[in-house]
């Protein structure tokens, strides 16, 4: 029962920290352009400077 006195504030601290990091990510533009990273692999040019044969 006494472990709850440690685990409850610790878990609330983790939730608070995760909320702060999510707020920071949203308001600093981390989620502004979510489509270009996924489409970049499709636009990748695999032809190198010289083909080795």
C-alpha positions as CSV (number, residue, x, y, z in Angstrom):
1,X,0.0,0.0,0.0
2,X,2.8,2.4,0.7
3,X,4.3,1.9,-2.8
4,X,1.3,3.8,-4.1
5,X,2.6,6.9,-2.4
6,X,5.6,6.7,-4.8
7,X,4.0,5.3,-7.9
8,X,1.0,7.7,-8.1
9,X,3.0,10.9,-8.1
10,X,5.6,9.3,-10.4
11,X,3.0,8.3,-13.0
12,X,1.4,11.8,-12.8
13,X,4.8,13.3,-13.4
14,X,5.3,11.0,-16.5
15,X,1.9,12.0,-17.9
16,X,2.7,15.7,-17.3
17,X,6.0,15.3,-19.1
18,X,4.5,13.5,-22.1
19,X,1.9,16.2,-22.3
20,X,4.5,18.9,-22.4
21,X,6.6,17.1,-25.1
22,X,3.4,16.7,-27.2
23,X,2.5,20.3,-26.8
24,X,6.0,21.3,-27.8
25,X,6.0,19.1,-30.9
26,X,2.6,20.4,-32.1
27,X,3.4,24.1,-31.6
28,X,7.0,23.8,-33.1
29,X,5.7,22.4,-36.4
30,X,6.7,18.8,-36.0
31,X,3.4,17.6,-37.5
32,X,3.0,20.3,-40.2
33,X,4.0,18.1,-43.2
34,X,3.3,14.5,-42.5
35,X,2.9,13.4,-46.2
36,X,6.2,14.3,-47.8
37,X,8.3,11.9,-45.7
38,X,6.2,9.0,-46.8
39,X,6.2,10.0,-50.4
40,X,9.9,10.7,-50.5
41,X,10.7,7.0,-50.9
42,X,8.6,6.9,-54.0
43,X,10.4,9.9,-55.5
44,X,13.8,8.5,-54.7
45,X,16.1,8.3,-57.7
46,X,18.1,5.0,-57.5
47,X,20.3,5.7,-60.5
48,X,23.7,6.5,-59.2
49,X,26.4,8.6,-60.8
50,X,27.8,5.6,-62.6
51,X,26.4,2.1,-62.9
52,X,28.7,-0.7,-61.8
53,X,28.5,-3.8,-63.9
